[in-house]
Amino acid sequence: MRIIFHLDLDAFFVSVERILDPSLNGKPVIVGGDPHGRGVVAACSYEARSYGLHSAMPVRQAFKLCPGGIYLHGHYDEYVHFSHAVKNVLSSYAPVIEQASIDEFYMDFTGCSKIYGSMFSFASKLQQEIRQKLSLPCSIGIGSNKTVAKIGSDCMKPMGITYIVPGMEREFLSYMPIETIPGVGKVTLRELNNKGFFLIRDITKLSVGYWGTAYGKYGIALWHKANGEGTEYLTVGHEQKSISKETTFGSDVTSDQKIYEVLFELTGKVCQNLRDENYIASTISIKLRYSDFSTLTRSRTLKPTDDDKVIFENARDLLRKAHTRRVGVRLIGVGVSKFSSFYEQEVLFEDEEVRRKKLFRAIDILRKKYSYSIINFSKY
């Protein structure tokens, strides 16, 4: 029997913000930007959730429910830093780790009971170590597969541990609402509810054939999950497929100058992430959303690069050609993909490429130490 852990960092973004500013402890904190803007809630504290707030809620709606909350733009670089720190702790114990997101980790401890003893007690030790070393709360689910472990980690939040006894998976899930199953979205939930399916056990009462006929591969997978079945093996060595940044304007923008200023800043942040990962990219993409929510994407392939100037000029050209309507712009974004690694070789006489890399490395260090805007480049 497999032993799979799912570790979920509780209200991760908020927890990091509280480390940076302890005065936020015990207060309703919402990470998502300007409460009068058009963004969405990225994370909220449990104090804020008591007002009905949740992730992905429009931040304006959140403000109506919780006008006394503390609304923050967040510090993404710090979130990445703490996420790496958590993974370093886990790597000292887990033979196999799959990082599912910035705040979620699967670990395979199959065959490790002789080393760590009781898995429940070991999960508690792991939880306390992360709390003591990094001041981050987390919840852990332990199951025979990824699906059950993930559902388990959400059962006793915050700082909970749930162990699903092998063979009891179906019973464990039986009386939970259908939306507990990972992958069941609002549209599917509404359709299932309209057909009289509310609890997970309602799904298991019908055959897998019914679900396959009604919903195809998705229905078959749903039936297996409802019966406590899921993937038993972790996916490791996952390579990042793209890096992107986008922004939603507080009000619709018609000024090309404003659009290009924001595009320039987004491009710089994308390129900085590229260099942090030691990548160069050969495909550049832009995203443009008008005030009526119609959305365009365009891309271009060129010689692999991580140069701010090259990527910005190509992104700007793509945006200019895509922006043909006399309508306000609601959102723009830029991204890069099709990565390859950059290996800097020591040479006796520095060539232009090596000097350029050193220049950008110095710029990245200054931006991280002070702020992104500490160094800017020429006009757009």
C-alpha beads as a LAMMPS data file, in Angstrom:
LAMMPS data file: protein, C-alpha beads

380 atoms
379 bonds

1 atom types
1 bond types

-500.0 500.0 xlo xhi
-500.0 500.0 ylo yhi
-500.0 500.0 zlo zhi

Masses

1 110.0

Atoms # bond

1 1 1 0.000 0.000 0.000
2 1 1 1.287 3.414 -0.958
3 1 1 1.794 6.110 1.692
4 1 1 1.243 9.513 0.116
5 1 1 1.417 12.799 2.030
6 1 1 -0.176 15.997 0.779
7 1 1 1.147 19.056 2.589
8 1 1 -0.772 22.286 2.087
9 1 1 0.542 25.551 3.539
10 1 1 -2.349 27.236 5.362
11 1 1 -3.295 30.662 3.940
12 1 1 0.263 30.733 2.618
13 1 1 0.439 34.258 1.184
14 1 1 -1.142 35.684 4.321
15 1 1 1.210 33.665 6.530
16 1 1 4.222 35.120 4.720
17 1 1 2.815 38.643 4.994
18 1 1 2.462 38.108 8.743
19 1 1 6.079 37.038 8.996
20 1 1 7.061 40.262 7.222
21 1 1 4.680 42.326 9.388
22 1 1 3.660 40.677 12.708
23 1 1 1.098 43.438 13.345
24 1 1 -1.146 41.612 10.857
25 1 1 -1.566 38.637 13.216
26 1 1 -5.154 38.019 14.246
27 1 1 -6.554 40.498 11.725
28 1 1 -8.597 39.932 8.546
29 1 1 -5.930 40.105 5.838
30 1 1 -6.628 39.903 2.118
31 1 1 -3.907 39.550 -0.506
32 1 1 -5.245 40.796 -3.802
33 1 1 -4.517 44.450 -4.266
34 1 1 -6.651 47.564 -4.294
35 1 1 -10.114 46.858 -2.792
36 1 1 -11.558 49.379 -5.223
37 1 1 -9.768 47.822 -8.196
38 1 1 -10.717 44.964 -10.482
39 1 1 -8.427 42.217 -9.269
40 1 1 -9.335 39.051 -7.394
41 1 1 -8.498 37.696 -3.954
42 1 1 -5.304 35.645 -4.153
43 1 1 -5.493 34.587 -0.496
44 1 1 -7.237 35.611 2.692
45 1 1 -6.779 34.883 6.374
46 1 1 -9.161 32.691 8.323
47 1 1 -10.384 35.834 10.080
48 1 1 -11.371 37.229 6.675
49 1 1 -12.998 33.962 5.635
50 1 1 -15.434 34.298 8.524
51 1 1 -16.957 37.192 6.525
52 1 1 -17.562 34.895 3.543
53 1 1 -14.385 35.719 1.627
54 1 1 -12.532 33.131 -0.425
55 1 1 -9.824 32.888 -3.063
56 1 1 -10.682 34.014 -6.620
57 1 1 -13.468 36.290 -5.345
58 1 1 -13.464 39.748 -6.983
59 1 1 -11.670 42.042 -4.581
60 1 1 -14.451 44.637 -4.834
61 1 1 -16.963 42.048 -3.646
62 1 1 -14.589 41.096 -0.835
63 1 1 -14.432 44.719 0.277
64 1 1 -18.229 44.909 0.456
65 1 1 -18.283 41.862 2.745
66 1 1 -15.251 42.889 4.782
67 1 1 -14.662 46.662 4.559
68 1 1 -12.521 46.579 7.700
69 1 1 -10.052 44.099 6.252
70 1 1 -6.413 44.855 5.462
71 1 1 -5.888 44.650 1.698
72 1 1 -2.363 43.998 0.403
73 1 1 -0.768 43.704 -3.042
74 1 1 1.554 40.994 -1.734
75 1 1 5.241 40.154 -2.127
76 1 1 5.509 37.376 -4.711
77 1 1 9.296 37.129 -4.497
78 1 1 8.969 36.416 -0.774
79 1 1 6.380 33.722 -1.441
80 1 1 8.784 31.993 -3.818
81 1 1 11.585 32.275 -1.257
82 1 1 9.517 30.658 1.504
83 1 1 8.194 27.987 -0.840
84 1 1 11.769 26.977 -1.677
85 1 1 12.604 26.936 2.041
86 1 1 9.715 24.561 2.760
87 1 1 10.813 22.248 -0.043
88 1 1 14.341 22.197 1.401
89 1 1 12.956 21.007 4.737
90 1 1 10.846 18.319 3.081
91 1 1 13.764 17.165 0.919
92 1 1 15.682 16.128 4.029
93 1 1 12.976 13.515 4.768
94 1 1 11.020 12.567 1.650
95 1 1 12.541 10.181 -0.925
96 1 1 10.222 11.579 -3.608
97 1 1 8.594 15.038 -3.742
98 1 1 6.188 16.525 -6.265
99 1 1 5.548 20.240 -5.913
100 1 1 2.000 20.744 -7.159
101 1 1 1.978 24.524 -6.677
102 1 1 3.762 27.243 -4.744
103 1 1 2.063 26.079 -1.510
104 1 1 1.319 22.375 -2.118
105 1 1 3.609 19.362 -1.964
106 1 1 3.048 15.645 -2.445
107 1 1 5.504 13.235 -0.809
108 1 1 5.805 9.465 -1.184
109 1 1 6.801 7.780 2.092
110 1 1 5.999 4.251 0.956
111 1 1 8.296 1.827 2.804
112 1 1 9.505 4.477 5.263
113 1 1 7.581 3.324 8.336
114 1 1 10.627 1.473 9.669
115 1 1 12.610 4.706 9.465
116 1 1 10.054 7.207 10.765
117 1 1 7.679 5.026 12.763
118 1 1 4.018 6.027 12.964
119 1 1 3.163 8.104 9.902
120 1 1 0.698 10.220 11.876
121 1 1 3.337 11.048 14.511
122 1 1 5.901 11.719 11.809
123 1 1 3.487 14.094 10.034
124 1 1 3.115 15.982 13.320
125 1 1 6.912 16.220 13.629
126 1 1 7.176 17.517 10.066
127 1 1 4.415 20.034 10.685
128 1 1 6.058 21.342 13.857
129 1 1 9.481 21.611 12.230
130 1 1 8.121 23.807 9.440
131 1 1 6.302 25.888 12.037
132 1 1 9.394 26.314 14.228
133 1 1 11.946 26.912 11.467
134 1 1 9.877 28.999 9.063
135 1 1 6.900 30.216 11.152
136 1 1 4.541 28.735 8.559
137 1 1 1.426 26.716 9.470
138 1 1 0.499 23.749 7.302
139 1 1 -1.988 20.895 7.126
140 1 1 -1.194 17.351 6.037
141 1 1 -3.330 14.601 4.534
142 1 1 -2.086 10.998 4.499
143 1 1 -3.638 8.497 2.114
144 1 1 -3.040 5.644 -0.273
145 1 1 -3.181 7.948 -3.321
146 1 1 -2.868 11.607 -4.271
147 1 1 -6.587 12.340 -4.494
148 1 1 -7.421 11.067 -1.015
149 1 1 -4.336 12.678 0.536
150 1 1 -5.232 16.054 -1.001
151 1 1 -8.820 15.884 0.252
152 1 1 -7.501 14.841 3.660
153 1 1 -5.202 17.845 4.001
154 1 1 -8.208 20.141 3.663
155 1 1 -10.314 18.436 6.343
156 1 1 -8.795 19.841 9.537
157 1 1 -7.391 23.242 8.515
158 1 1 -5.512 25.069 9.864
159 1 1 -2.646 23.009 11.323
160 1 1 -4.542 19.753 10.899
161 1 1 -3.446 16.207 10.151
162 1 1 -5.832 13.667 8.623
163 1 1 -4.889 10.017 8.127
164 1 1 -7.209 7.992 5.912
165 1 1 -6.878 4.333 6.863
166 1 1 -6.174 2.157 3.797
167 1 1 -9.345 0.403 2.699
168 1 1 -11.574 3.106 4.232
169 1 1 -11.237 5.651 1.427
170 1 1 -14.768 5.245 0.067
171 1 1 -16.334 5.472 3.516
172 1 1 -14.202 8.508 4.347
173 1 1 -15.477 10.379 1.294
174 1 1 -19.051 9.138 1.395
175 1 1 -20.790 12.022 3.175
176 1 1 -18.647 14.845 1.819
177 1 1 -20.154 17.294 -0.689
178 1 1 -19.305 16.665 -4.327
179 1 1 -17.305 19.904 -4.612
180 1 1 -14.760 18.351 -2.237
181 1 1 -13.435 16.310 -5.163
182 1 1 -10.521 18.089 -6.890
183 1 1 -11.484 19.200 -10.382
184 1 1 -15.194 19.750 -9.768
185 1 1 -15.814 23.351 -10.789
186 1 1 -18.838 25.612 -10.410
187 1 1 -20.415 24.712 -13.745
188 1 1 -20.097 20.956 -13.221
189 1 1 -21.287 21.259 -9.620
190 1 1 -24.381 23.177 -10.673
191 1 1 -25.191 20.562 -13.311
192 1 1 -24.708 17.661 -10.893
193 1 1 -26.793 19.371 -8.208
194 1 1 -29.577 19.947 -10.727
195 1 1 -29.577 16.199 -11.393
196 1 1 -29.849 15.407 -7.690
197 1 1 -26.188 14.645 -6.944
198 1 1 -25.044 16.441 -3.796
199 1 1 -22.832 14.044 -1.820
200 1 1 -19.919 11.959 -3.055
201 1 1 -21.820 8.781 -2.195
202 1 1 -24.478 9.830 -4.739
203 1 1 -21.868 9.363 -7.454
204 1 1 -20.847 5.894 -6.275
205 1 1 -24.436 4.617 -6.362
206 1 1 -24.341 4.605 -10.152
207 1 1 -22.046 2.537 -12.353
208 1 1 -18.896 3.786 -13.976
209 1 1 -20.643 3.086 -17.288
210 1 1 -23.277 5.710 -16.554
211 1 1 -20.657 8.364 -15.803
212 1 1 -18.655 7.439 -18.875
213 1 1 -21.708 7.769 -21.093
214 1 1 -22.821 11.037 -19.495
215 1 1 -19.455 12.801 -19.156
216 1 1 -16.860 10.778 -21.056
217 1 1 -13.342 10.513 -19.624
218 1 1 -14.112 13.223 -17.069
219 1 1 -17.078 11.203 -15.765
220 1 1 -15.017 8.030 -15.481
221 1 1 -12.295 9.881 -13.562
222 1 1 -14.948 11.441 -11.309
223 1 1 -16.370 8.017 -10.457
224 1 1 -12.935 6.653 -9.564
225 1 1 -12.192 9.640 -7.339
226 1 1 -15.568 9.281 -5.609
227 1 1 -14.638 5.683 -4.829
228 1 1 -11.397 6.789 -3.180
229 1 1 -9.171 5.841 -6.085
230 1 1 -6.449 8.011 -7.560
231 1 1 -2.895 8.300 -8.837
232 1 1 -0.470 6.457 -6.571
233 1 1 2.790 7.682 -8.059
234 1 1 4.234 11.171 -8.003
235 1 1 5.387 13.185 -10.990
236 1 1 8.913 14.460 -10.506
237 1 1 11.260 16.446 -12.684
238 1 1 8.450 18.663 -13.962
239 1 1 9.848 21.428 -16.116
240 1 1 8.347 24.880 -16.101
241 1 1 6.612 25.500 -19.420
242 1 1 6.241 29.261 -19.348
243 1 1 6.824 32.444 -17.361
244 1 1 4.293 35.246 -17.626
245 1 1 3.095 38.419 -15.944
246 1 1 -0.120 40.325 -16.470
247 1 1 -1.979 43.221 -14.902
248 1 1 -5.588 44.384 -14.807
249 1 1 -5.891 48.157 -14.945
250 1 1 -7.889 49.908 -12.248
251 1 1 -9.868 51.631 -14.996
252 1 1 -9.901 51.059 -18.748
253 1 1 -6.848 52.530 -20.479
254 1 1 -6.823 54.217 -23.880
255 1 1 -3.344 55.772 -23.746
256 1 1 -0.744 53.844 -25.740
257 1 1 1.970 55.426 -23.598
258 1 1 0.426 54.014 -20.421
259 1 1 -0.011 50.591 -22.005
260 1 1 3.624 50.439 -23.117
261 1 1 4.898 51.672 -19.750
262 1 1 3.110 48.780 -18.028
263 1 1 4.202 46.327 -20.718
264 1 1 7.793 47.457 -20.185
265 1 1 7.608 46.789 -16.451
266 1 1 5.940 43.391 -16.926
267 1 1 8.596 42.411 -19.458
268 1 1 11.388 43.353 -17.046
269 1 1 9.893 41.133 -14.337
270 1 1 9.483 38.226 -16.749
271 1 1 13.102 38.561 -17.869
272 1 1 14.293 38.733 -14.272
273 1 1 12.477 35.465 -13.527
274 1 1 14.056 33.952 -16.641
275 1 1 17.529 34.812 -15.396
276 1 1 16.748 33.577 -11.895
277 1 1 15.958 30.176 -13.413
278 1 1 18.983 30.326 -15.725
279 1 1 16.738 30.044 -18.787
280 1 1 16.585 31.663 -22.183
281 1 1 13.321 31.625 -24.140
282 1 1 12.500 31.479 -27.835
283 1 1 8.761 32.210 -27.853
284 1 1 7.286 35.551 -26.770
285 1 1 3.553 35.991 -26.195
286 1 1 1.270 38.889 -25.360
287 1 1 -2.272 38.997 -24.002
288 1 1 -4.712 41.848 -24.594
289 1 1 -8.173 42.155 -23.063
290 1 1 -10.537 44.972 -24.027
291 1 1 -13.115 46.601 -21.763
292 1 1 -15.825 44.358 -23.254
293 1 1 -13.782 41.314 -22.114
294 1 1 -12.874 40.181 -25.640
295 1 1 -9.362 38.768 -25.371
296 1 1 -6.549 38.324 -27.891
297 1 1 -3.267 36.459 -27.639
298 1 1 -0.371 36.658 -30.070
299 1 1 3.044 35.000 -30.105
300 1 1 6.307 35.054 -31.988
301 1 1 9.346 32.777 -32.114
302 1 1 12.866 34.153 -32.334
303 1 1 16.440 33.332 -31.345
304 1 1 16.553 32.243 -27.660
305 1 1 17.176 35.197 -25.336
306 1 1 16.624 36.642 -21.854
307 1 1 17.344 40.234 -22.908
308 1 1 14.811 42.790 -21.639
309 1 1 15.245 44.999 -24.703
310 1 1 14.787 42.226 -27.258
311 1 1 11.769 40.714 -25.534
312 1 1 10.128 44.084 -24.897
313 1 1 10.554 45.280 -28.481
314 1 1 8.995 42.094 -29.826
315 1 1 6.183 42.165 -27.261
316 1 1 5.469 45.808 -28.077
317 1 1 5.361 45.028 -31.789
318 1 1 2.929 42.152 -31.188
319 1 1 0.757 44.375 -29.012
320 1 1 0.720 47.209 -31.557
321 1 1 -0.463 44.864 -34.298
322 1 1 -3.083 43.262 -32.046
323 1 1 -4.435 46.528 -30.627
324 1 1 -6.621 47.574 -33.555
325 1 1 -9.891 48.553 -31.851
326 1 1 -10.709 52.019 -30.509
327 1 1 -11.838 50.496 -27.222
328 1 1 -10.405 50.822 -23.740
329 1 1 -7.939 48.153 -22.608
330 1 1 -8.708 46.263 -19.411
331 1 1 -5.712 43.912 -19.160
332 1 1 -2.360 43.256 -20.772
333 1 1 0.168 40.501 -20.216
334 1 1 3.442 39.187 -21.566
335 1 1 4.955 35.730 -21.373
336 1 1 7.826 33.619 -22.627
337 1 1 8.099 29.888 -23.297
338 1 1 10.131 27.195 -25.081
339 1 1 13.042 27.351 -22.683
340 1 1 16.613 26.233 -22.925
341 1 1 19.343 26.629 -20.331
342 1 1 22.049 29.262 -20.513
343 1 1 25.481 28.063 -19.479
344 1 1 27.964 30.856 -18.923
345 1 1 31.469 29.703 -19.739
346 1 1 34.643 31.228 -18.391
347 1 1 36.606 32.864 -21.182
348 1 1 39.923 34.651 -21.265
349 1 1 38.482 37.722 -22.994
350 1 1 34.896 38.572 -22.119
351 1 1 32.645 38.714 -25.135
352 1 1 29.552 40.880 -25.422
353 1 1 27.175 38.140 -24.250
354 1 1 29.047 37.485 -20.993
355 1 1 29.290 41.206 -20.232
356 1 1 25.586 41.583 -20.891
357 1 1 24.770 38.697 -18.533
358 1 1 26.855 40.267 -15.774
359 1 1 25.141 43.612 -16.283
360 1 1 21.675 42.109 -15.939
361 1 1 22.773 40.033 -12.949
362 1 1 23.868 43.219 -11.200
363 1 1 20.571 44.901 -12.099
364 1 1 18.589 41.943 -10.758
365 1 1 20.495 42.051 -7.459
366 1 1 19.792 45.759 -7.001
367 1 1 16.106 45.344 -7.831
368 1 1 15.710 42.498 -5.348
369 1 1 17.520 44.390 -2.604
370 1 1 15.671 47.692 -3.005
371 1 1 12.689 47.647 -5.374
372 1 1 11.927 46.915 -8.979
373 1 1 11.758 50.606 -9.886
374 1 1 15.233 51.385 -8.481
375 1 1 16.605 50.897 -12.007
376 1 1 14.689 51.642 -15.159
377 1 1 15.695 51.922 -18.753
378 1 1 15.041 54.275 -21.624
379 1 1 11.707 55.306 -22.998
380 1 1 9.448 52.883 -24.722

Bonds

1 1 1 2
2 1 2 3
3 1 3 4
4 1 4 5
5 1 5 6
6 1 6 7
7 1 7 8
8 1 8 9
9 1 9 10
10 1 10 11
11 1 11 12
12 1 12 13
13 1 13 14
14 1 14 15
15 1 15 16
16 1 16 17
17 1 17 18
18 1 18 19
19 1 19 20
20 1 20 21
21 1 21 22
22 1 22 23
23 1 23 24
24 1 24 25
25 1 25 26
26 1 26 27
27 1 27 28
28 1 28 29
29 1 29 30
30 1 30 31
31 1 31 32
32 1 32 33
33 1 33 34
34 1 34 35
35 1 35 36
36 1 36 37
37 1 37 38
38 1 38 39
39 1 39 40
40 1 40 41
41 1 41 42
42 1 42 43
43 1 43 44
44 1 44 45
45 1 45 46
46 1 46 47
47 1 47 48
48 1 48 49
49 1 49 50
50 1 50 51
51 1 51 52
52 1 52 53
53 1 53 54
54 1 54 55
55 1 55 56
56 1 56 57
57 1 57 58
58 1 58 59
59 1 59 60
60 1 60 61
61 1 61 62
62 1 62 63
63 1 63 64
64 1 64 65
65 1 65 66
66 1 66 67
67 1 67 68
68 1 68 69
69 1 69 70
70 1 70 71
71 1 71 72
72 1 72 73
73 1 73 74
74 1 74 75
75 1 75 76
76 1 76 77
77 1 77 78
78 1 78 79
79 1 79 80
80 1 80 81
81 1 81 82
82 1 82 83
83 1 83 84
84 1 84 85
85 1 85 86
86 1 86 87
87 1 87 88
88 1 88 89
89 1 89 90
90 1 90 91
91 1 91 92
92 1 92 93
93 1 93 94
94 1 94 95
95 1 95 96
96 1 96 97
97 1 97 98
98 1 98 99
99 1 99 100
100 1 100 101
101 1 101 102
102 1 102 103
103 1 103 104
104 1 104 105
105 1 105 106
106 1 106 107
107 1 107 108
108 1 108 109
109 1 109 110
110 1 110 111
111 1 111 112
112 1 112 113
113 1 113 114
114 1 114 115
115 1 115 116
116 1 116 117
117 1 117 118
118 1 118 119
119 1 119 120
120 1 120 121
121 1 121 122
122 1 122 123
123 1 123 124
124 1 124 125
125 1 125 126
126 1 126 127
127 1 127 128
128 1 128 129
129 1 129 130
130 1 130 131
131 1 131 132
132 1 132 133
133 1 133 134
134 1 134 135
135 1 135 136
136 1 136 137
137 1 137 138
138 1 138 139
139 1 139 140
140 1 140 141
141 1 141 142
142 1 142 143
143 1 143 144
144 1 144 145
145 1 145 146
146 1 146 147
147 1 147 148
148 1 148 149
149 1 149 150
150 1 150 151
151 1 151 152
152 1 152 153
153 1 153 154
154 1 154 155
155 1 155 156
156 1 156 157
157 1 157 158
158 1 158 159
159 1 159 160
160 1 160 161
161 1 161 162
162 1 162 163
163 1 163 164
164 1 164 165
165 1 165 166
166 1 166 167
167 1 167 168
168 1 168 169
169 1 169 170
170 1 170 171
171 1 171 172
172 1 172 173
173 1 173 174
174 1 174 175
175 1 175 176
176 1 176 177
177 1 177 178
178 1 178 179
179 1 179 180
180 1 180 181
181 1 181 182
182 1 182 183
183 1 183 184
184 1 184 185
185 1 185 186
186 1 186 187
187 1 187 188
188 1 188 189
189 1 189 190
190 1 190 191
191 1 191 192
192 1 192 193
193 1 193 194
194 1 194 195
195 1 195 196
196 1 196 197
197 1 197 198
198 1 198 199
199 1 199 200
200 1 200 201
201 1 201 202
202 1 202 203
203 1 203 204
204 1 204 205
205 1 205 206
206 1 206 207
207 1 207 208
208 1 208 209
209 1 209 210
210 1 210 211
211 1 211 212
212 1 212 213
213 1 213 214
214 1 214 215
215 1 215 216
216 1 216 217
217 1 217 218
218 1 218 219
219 1 219 220
220 1 220 221
221 1 221 222
222 1 222 223
223 1 223 224
224 1 224 225
225 1 225 226
226 1 226 227
227 1 227 228
228 1 228 229
229 1 229 230
230 1 230 231
231 1 231 232
232 1 232 233
233 1 233 234
234 1 234 235
235 1 235 236
236 1 236 237
237 1 237 238
238 1 238 239
239 1 239 240
240 1 240 241
241 1 241 242
242 1 242 243
243 1 243 244
244 1 244 245
245 1 245 246
246 1 246 247
247 1 247 248
248 1 248 249
249 1 249 250
250 1 250 251
251 1 251 252
252 1 252 253
253 1 253 254
254 1 254 255
255 1 255 256
256 1 256 257
257 1 257 258
258 1 258 259
259 1 259 260
260 1 260 261
261 1 261 262
262 1 262 263
263 1 263 264
264 1 264 265
265 1 265 266
266 1 266 267
267 1 267 268
268 1 268 269
269 1 269 270
270 1 270 271
271 1 271 272
272 1 272 273
273 1 273 274
274 1 274 275
275 1 275 276
276 1 276 277
277 1 277 278
278 1 278 279
279 1 279 280
280 1 280 281
281 1 281 282
282 1 282 283
283 1 283 284
284 1 284 285
285 1 285 286
286 1 286 287
287 1 287 288
288 1 288 289
289 1 289 290
290 1 290 291
291 1 291 292
292 1 292 293
293 1 293 294
294 1 294 295
295 1 295 296
296 1 296 297
297 1 297 298
298 1 298 299
299 1 299 300
300 1 300 301
301 1 301 302
302 1 302 303
303 1 303 304
304 1 304 305
305 1 305 306
306 1 306 307
307 1 307 308
308 1 308 309
309 1 309 310
310 1 310 311
311 1 311 312
312 1 312 313
313 1 313 314
314 1 314 315
315 1 315 316
316 1 316 317
317 1 317 318
318 1 318 319
319 1 319 320
320 1 320 321
321 1 321 322
322 1 322 323
323 1 323 324
324 1 324 325
325 1 325 326
326 1 326 327
327 1 327 328
328 1 328 329
329 1 329 330
330 1 330 331
331 1 331 332
332 1 332 333
333 1 333 334
334 1 334 335
335 1 335 336
336 1 336 337
337 1 337 338
338 1 338 339
339 1 339 340
340 1 340 341
341 1 341 342
342 1 342 343
343 1 343 344
344 1 344 345
345 1 345 346
346 1 346 347
347 1 347 348
348 1 348 349
349 1 349 350
350 1 350 351
351 1 351 352
352 1 352 353
353 1 353 354
354 1 354 355
355 1 355 356
356 1 356 357
357 1 357 358
358 1 358 359
359 1 359 360
360 1 360 361
361 1 361 362
362 1 362 363
363 1 363 364
364 1 364 365
365 1 365 366
366 1 366 367
367 1 367 368
368 1 368 369
369 1 369 370
370 1 370 371
371 1 371 372
372 1 372 373
373 1 373 374
374 1 374 375
375 1 375 376
376 1 376 377
377 1 377 378
378 1 378 379
379 1 379 380
